[in-house]
Amino acid sequence: MHRTEKQVSGYARRKPSSQGDKDGFRPDIEGLRGIAVSLVVIFHAGLLSASPNQLTGGFIGVDLFFVVSGFLITGLLIRERERNGRISFARFYARRVRRILPAAAVVLVVTFVLSNMLINLVSRPSVMEDGASAALSIANIRFALTTDYFNPVNYSPFLHFWSLGVEEQFYFVWPALMAVVAWKSPRLGAGLALTLIVVASYVASVIVTDLNPSTAFYMLPTRAWQLGAGGLLAVGAGSMDRLPGAIRGVLGQILAFAGWGALAALITAAIAIDSSLTPYPGTAALIPTVAGVLLIASGSHPNGPGLLLRLAPIRFLGKISYSLYLWHWPILILGGLALAGPIATMSVPQAIALALLAIPVSTASWLLVEEPFRRGKIPLPRPSRIVGVGVAAMLAVAVMGTGLNFGAQSALAALGGDEPTPTPMATATVNPDASPTATPSPTPFVSLAPNATPTPVPGMTPAVTPSPDPGEPTKFAVTSTIRPSLGKAATDYEQVWHDQCLGWVRTLAPDPKCVYGDTKGTYSVALIGDSHGSALFPAVNVVAKAHGWKLLPYLKIDCSFLDLQLMEYDLKREYTECATWNAAVINRLKASPPNLIVISMSRWIFTMGTDTVGTETQSLIRMIKKLPPASKVVIIQDVPLPTNIVVPDCLASYVGDYRNCSFTRRVGFGSSMGIREQGAATATGAGLIDLTAQVCPGTGNCQPVINNVIVWRDQHHLTATFAVTLAPAIDEQLVNILNSWQRPAPSPSS
């Protein structure tokens, strides 16, 4: 480490002591880094192994790193300004290059090579783009922009580089800011500027966490307050030395006590905070941030938590913390792929073994890469040229990742990855003599509505012509004949998604401009549902076009047509937008009642309480009774789900035999399949459409490919291409229901 970088004065006492060497080096801060990296590694190991004893809040170790970085870098810049009257940008960035880039470049290159060998073909292009972004210090921006409802960030081996992106962007802007605000009075100017940054950034963090958690989590503007908090501590370093000795002693004891409390709060938060339930960063990030500030402030006091942080084992982890942070995640991810396979969850012992393996690997990285560059043992040119060499090296690494990305895309193209999506199997033409669906449909569950009205065409017949049954497959390889192509299956979205007619989390009302089917049709159909209902839109749209019906989509992600207190999983709070949306839908339908209302939604819901299938059934009954009486109602039962298998990724791992990606009927059907829909249909007289036989035909496992069409684009959404093939089954069952409503009820004497 550069000598001036080691001169970090203690907050409570500036003079060298047994708690710091003659240069003012803070061993307690080294120990704090050890605590921070340990929390992160334990959290990640538990996360990937789904350990029942997972340290659910261990990710707060990254928050500690932000506070430490803000403290060290701000202190370094302020002292240089006070000592030399100016800040040397060349020397600052040269030190950052020597400290950060060599180890990062080695990890990136090794991870690129291993990922190219172990990551499945579908995920590989995205993973290589992740690595290239990491090399360019913009990984956090990439993950913030690519994380959404349908494409959550997967377990990329480069995911942990997001925090380095935040810090490197901080290094880019902080020196210039310090040079400006510290021009006349370094500490006063820096203190005022940092206070403004901390307040503004914290407020932004709280607001954006509620609006867009991914942006708040990954971006510098919503994390700057944590770096600024450490910076404010550095600005005030040594302020207690100017107080009288007696007062200084009392405040020191109070600070030491507060430090122990902060350590206890930090450990408690690491255990209690649950990333799946707690909006983050938001207000929850105050705990590790304030704890980090207090631990640094009290670390030099002889009775403070530095007693623990200065222990040799913790300090050792602190010494190698940077390399350990860099290496542990790719070792866990890629090691898990090698040990447990592409779709399996690694066992707890495997995760522990891989986490422990990261320690010697990181120690070697620290000894052979970090220290030689950091301490100048490897000769380098003058500071200005060091920066140029470092930037060129990382650009070369980024080019490597881009090249591997192109290679993966070419391999996908060989499997049909660049071919256009073929014409859908089901043809939307009016055909009164259409034959039955290729796979026989089950007898529909039909309840005759008490006040049944005639259908638009009495005695109507199915209008969608199904494709001929190709028979049982004899080959099970993923080839260019399979639709959609393997490279496009994960993004084979329905038209309403592309047209922005699928409501997102913040959407409060349907867009009246979204009209499909026969837009001039006089018979109108409303399709109500969440993303599962939206996934069936292509089939319903085909049916509507074939019959000349106008189709109005009222679809919103995660929004079940229920009056329960639903929870928005990503926002970790009550989904009030869904309740507002459902109310708007009901008002819209009452204002202009459609002839037919089709309801389709997931049986996976998250609620604020402990609702059961029974309470969900009663909720759906209540919602149906709120619909206009003139409209007839049909429910499409949710289909079997693969649940834990990301189908395109799995197919890429088993291109020779896609049957390895099948799932059992027990998994697909679950314990409550159809109960809610059947109960609501019986109670309200609604019709019921069941597509189980089409999505999981036969009596064996449910297959990921049916008639050369990939069924699923992820764990629980149908591909748009496969959804179209369900149109004949929906048409046949729907026509039966409408005809049943048109027939008079049997007399009591019959």
TAKAKA-V380829 format. One record per backbone hydrogen bond with DSSP energy under -0.5 kcal/mol. NH is the residue of the N-H (numbers start at 0). CO is the residue of the C=O. E is the energy in kcal/mol with one decimal. If there is no record, write none. Layout:
nh=<NH;NH>
co=<CO;CO>
e=<E;E>
This chain:
nh=<4;5;5;6;6;7;8;9;11;16;19;20;23;26;26;28;29;30;31;32;33;34;35;36;37;38;39;40;41;42;43;44;45;46;47;48;49;49;50;53;55;56;57;59;60;61;63;64;65;66;67;68;69;70;71;72;73;74;75;76;77;78;79;80;81;82;83;84;85;87;88;91;92;93;94;95;96;97;98;99;100;100;101;103;104;105;106;107;108;109;110;111;112;113;114;115;116;116;117;118;123;124;126;127;128;129;130;131;132;133;134;135;136;137;138;141;142;143;144;145;146;147;147;155;158;160;161;162;163;164;165;166;167;168;169;170;171;172;173;174;176;177;178;179;180;181;182;185;188;189;190;191;192;193;194;195;196;197;198;199;200;201;202;203;204;205;206;207;208;209;210;211;215;216;217;218;221;222;223;225;226;227;228;229;230;231;232;233;234;235;236;237;238;239;240;241;242;247;248;249;250;251;252;253;254;255;256;257;258;259;260;261;262;263;264;265;266;267;268;269;270;271;272;274;274;276;277;278;283;284;284;285;286;287;288;289;290;291;292;293;294;295;296;297;298;300;303;306;307;308;309;310;314;315;316;317;318;319;320;323;324;325;326;327;328;329;330;331;332;333;334;334;335;336;337;338;339;340;340;345;350;351;352;353;354;355;356;357;358;359;360;361;362;363;364;365;366;367;368;369;370;372;373;374;375;376;377;378;384;385;386;387;388;389;390;391;392;393;394;395;396;397;398;399;400;401;402;403;404;405;406;407;408;409;410;411;412;413;414;414;415;416;418;426;427;428;430;433;433;439;444;445;451;459;464;464;465;469;477;478;481;482;485;487;488;490;491;492;496;497;498;499;500;501;502;502;506;511;513;514;515;517;518;520;522;523;524;525;526;527;527;528;529;533;534;535;535;536;538;539;540;541;542;543;544;545;546;547;547;548;549;550;551;551;552;553;554;555;556;558;559;561;565;566;567;568;571;572;574;575;577;578;579;580;581;582;583;584;585;586;587;588;589;590;591;594;595;596;597;598;599;600;604;607;615;616;617;618;619;620;621;622;623;624;625;625;626;630;631;633;634;635;636;636;640;642;643;645;646;646;649;650;651;652;652;653;656;657;659;660;661;662;667;668;669;674;675;677;678;679;680;681;682;683;684;685;686;687;688;690;693;694;695;701;705;708;709;710;711;712;713;718;719;722;723;724;724;725;725;726;729;730;731;732;733;734;735;736;737;738;739;740;741;742;749>
co=<1;1;2;2;3;5;6;12;296;19;16;24;20;18;24;25;25;26;27;28;29;30;31;32;33;34;35;36;37;38;39;40;41;42;43;44;45;46;45;50;53;269;54;56;57;58;59;60;61;62;63;64;65;66;67;68;69;70;71;72;73;74;75;76;77;78;79;80;79;85;86;87;88;89;90;91;92;93;94;95;95;96;96;99;100;101;102;103;104;105;106;107;108;109;110;111;112;113;113;114;119;120;122;123;124;125;126;127;128;129;130;131;133;132;132;137;138;139;140;141;142;145;150;153;155;157;158;159;159;160;161;162;163;164;165;166;167;168;169;170;172;173;174;175;176;177;179;183;184;185;186;187;188;189;190;191;192;193;194;195;196;197;198;199;200;201;202;203;204;205;206;207;211;212;213;214;218;219;219;222;222;223;224;225;226;227;228;229;230;231;233;10;235;10;237;238;239;243;244;245;246;247;248;249;250;251;252;253;254;255;256;257;258;259;260;261;262;263;264;265;266;267;268;55;272;273;273;276;280;280;281;282;283;283;284;285;286;287;288;289;290;291;292;293;294;297;300;303;304;304;305;307;310;311;312;313;314;315;317;319;320;321;322;323;324;325;326;327;328;329;329;330;331;332;333;334;335;335;336;47;346;347;348;349;350;351;352;353;355;355;356;357;358;359;360;361;362;363;364;364;365;368;369;370;372;371;371;376;381;381;382;383;384;385;386;387;388;389;390;391;392;393;394;395;396;397;398;399;400;401;402;403;404;405;406;407;408;409;410;411;412;411;415;464;425;426;428;430;461;437;687;443;448;456;426;462;463;467;654;476;478;707;414;484;484;487;488;490;493;493;494;496;495;495;500;554;503;509;510;512;550;548;516;517;547;521;549;595;551;525;597;553;599;529;530;531;532;533;535;535;536;537;538;539;540;541;542;543;544;543;522;515;524;549;550;526;500;528;502;555;557;559;563;605;572;566;567;567;565;573;574;574;575;576;577;578;579;580;581;582;583;584;585;586;587;523;523;631;525;633;527;635;602;564;611;612;613;614;615;616;617;618;619;620;621;622;623;627;594;596;686;598;634;688;667;714;641;643;644;713;645;646;647;648;649;649;653;475;656;657;658;701;663;664;665;671;671;673;674;675;676;677;678;679;680;680;632;444;634;688;690;690;691;662;708;705;482;703;703;716;716;710;491;718;719;720;721;721;722;723;725;726;727;728;729;730;731;732;733;734;735;736;737;738;746>
e=<-0.6;-1.2;-0.8;-0.7;-0.5;-2.2;-0.8;-0.5;-0.6;-0.7;-1.7;-0.7;-2.2;-0.7;-0.8;-0.6;-1.4;-2.1;-2.1;-2.1;-1.5;-2.1;-2.5;-2.7;-1.8;-2.2;-1.8;-2.5;-2.6;-2.2;-2.6;-2.5;-2.2;-2.5;-2.4;-1.3;-0.6;-0.7;-2.0;-1.3;-1.6;-2.6;-1.9;-2.0;-1.9;-1.8;-1.4;-1.7;-2.0;-2.0;-2.7;-2.8;-2.5;-2.2;-2.9;-2.6;-1.6;-2.0;-2.3;-2.3;-2.8;-2.4;-1.9;-2.3;-2.5;-2.5;-2.9;-1.6;-0.6;-0.5;-0.9;-2.2;-2.8;-2.1;-2.3;-2.0;-2.6;-2.4;-2.1;-2.6;-0.5;-1.2;-0.7;-1.7;-3.1;-2.1;-2.4;-2.6;-2.5;-2.4;-2.5;-2.5;-2.2;-2.4;-2.6;-2.2;-0.8;-0.6;-2.2;-2.5;-1.7;-0.7;-2.3;-2.6;-1.9;-2.1;-2.2;-2.3;-2.4;-2.1;-2.2;-1.2;-1.5;-2.7;-0.5;-2.2;-2.6;-2.0;-1.9;-2.1;-0.9;-0.7;-0.7;-2.5;-1.7;-1.8;-1.7;-1.0;-0.6;-2.0;-1.9;-2.2;-3.0;-2.2;-1.9;-2.5;-1.3;-1.6;-2.7;-0.7;-2.0;-2.9;-2.5;-1.5;-2.7;-1.9;-1.2;-0.6;-3.0;-2.4;-2.4;-2.4;-2.3;-2.8;-2.1;-2.0;-2.3;-3.1;-2.3;-2.5;-2.9;-2.3;-2.3;-2.3;-2.5;-2.4;-2.3;-3.1;-2.0;-1.1;-1.5;-3.9;-2.1;-2.4;-2.2;-2.0;-0.6;-1.8;-2.0;-1.4;-1.2;-3.2;-1.8;-1.5;-1.9;-2.7;-1.5;-1.7;-2.2;-1.8;-1.2;-0.8;-2.1;-0.6;-1.2;-1.1;-1.6;-2.7;-2.3;-2.1;-2.8;-2.1;-2.0;-2.3;-2.8;-2.5;-2.3;-2.6;-2.1;-1.8;-2.1;-2.4;-2.2;-2.2;-2.5;-2.4;-2.2;-2.4;-2.6;-2.2;-1.4;-3.0;-2.7;-0.8;-0.6;-1.7;-2.9;-0.5;-0.5;-1.5;-0.7;-1.8;-1.2;-0.5;-1.7;-3.0;-2.3;-2.3;-2.1;-2.5;-2.5;-2.1;-2.6;-2.2;-0.8;-1.3;-1.7;-1.9;-1.3;-2.2;-2.2;-1.6;-2.5;-2.5;-1.8;-1.8;-2.4;-1.9;-0.9;-3.2;-2.6;-2.2;-2.6;-2.4;-0.7;-0.6;-2.0;-2.3;-2.9;-2.5;-0.6;-1.6;-1.8;-2.0;-2.1;-2.4;-3.1;-0.5;-1.1;-0.6;-2.3;-2.6;-2.5;-2.4;-2.4;-2.4;-2.2;-1.5;-1.2;-0.8;-1.7;-2.4;-2.3;-2.3;-2.1;-2.6;-2.4;-2.9;-2.1;-2.2;-2.8;-1.5;-2.8;-2.8;-0.7;-1.6;-1.5;-0.7;-1.1;-1.8;-1.8;-1.2;-2.6;-2.7;-2.6;-2.4;-2.4;-2.2;-2.2;-2.1;-1.9;-2.4;-2.3;-1.9;-2.1;-2.3;-2.5;-2.2;-1.9;-2.2;-2.1;-2.2;-2.3;-2.2;-2.0;-2.1;-2.2;-1.5;-0.5;-1.4;-1.9;-2.3;-1.3;-1.7;-0.5;-1.7;-0.5;-1.9;-0.6;-0.6;-0.6;-0.8;-1.2;-1.4;-1.4;-0.6;-0.6;-0.5;-3.4;-0.8;-1.5;-2.8;-0.5;-1.6;-1.2;-1.1;-1.6;-2.0;-0.8;-1.5;-2.6;-1.1;-3.0;-1.0;-0.6;-3.2;-1.2;-0.6;-1.8;-1.1;-3.3;-3.5;-0.9;-2.5;-0.5;-0.6;-3.2;-2.6;-2.4;-0.6;-3.3;-1.8;-0.7;-2.2;-1.8;-0.9;-0.5;-1.3;-0.7;-2.0;-3.0;-1.7;-2.1;-2.5;-2.5;-2.3;-1.7;-0.9;-0.6;-3.0;-2.8;-2.3;-3.1;-0.5;-0.6;-3.6;-0.5;-2.0;-2.6;-1.6;-0.9;-2.3;-1.4;-3.2;-3.0;-0.8;-1.6;-1.1;-3.3;-1.9;-1.0;-1.2;-2.2;-2.3;-3.0;-2.1;-2.2;-2.6;-2.5;-2.3;-2.4;-2.6;-2.5;-2.0;-1.6;-0.9;-1.8;-3.2;-3.5;-2.6;-2.6;-0.6;-0.7;-3.1;-2.3;-2.3;-2.2;-2.0;-2.5;-2.3;-2.2;-2.2;-2.4;-2.0;-0.7;-0.8;-1.4;-1.7;-2.1;-2.8;-3.1;-3.0;-0.7;-2.8;-1.7;-1.5;-2.7;-0.6;-1.2;-1.0;-2.4;-2.9;-2.0;-1.1;-0.6;-1.3;-1.0;-3.0;-1.6;-2.0;-1.7;-2.0;-2.7;-3.0;-1.7;-1.1;-0.6;-2.9;-2.4;-2.1;-2.3;-2.3;-2.0;-1.9;-1.9;-0.5;-2.3;-1.6;-3.0;-0.5;-0.7;-2.1;-2.8;-2.9;-2.5;-1.2;-2.9;-3.1;-0.5;-2.8;-0.8;-2.2;-2.1;-2.4;-1.6;-0.8;-0.8;-0.5;-1.5;-1.8;-2.5;-3.0;-2.6;-2.3;-2.7;-2.6;-1.9;-2.1;-2.7;-2.7;-2.1;-2.1;-1.4;-1.5;-1.4>
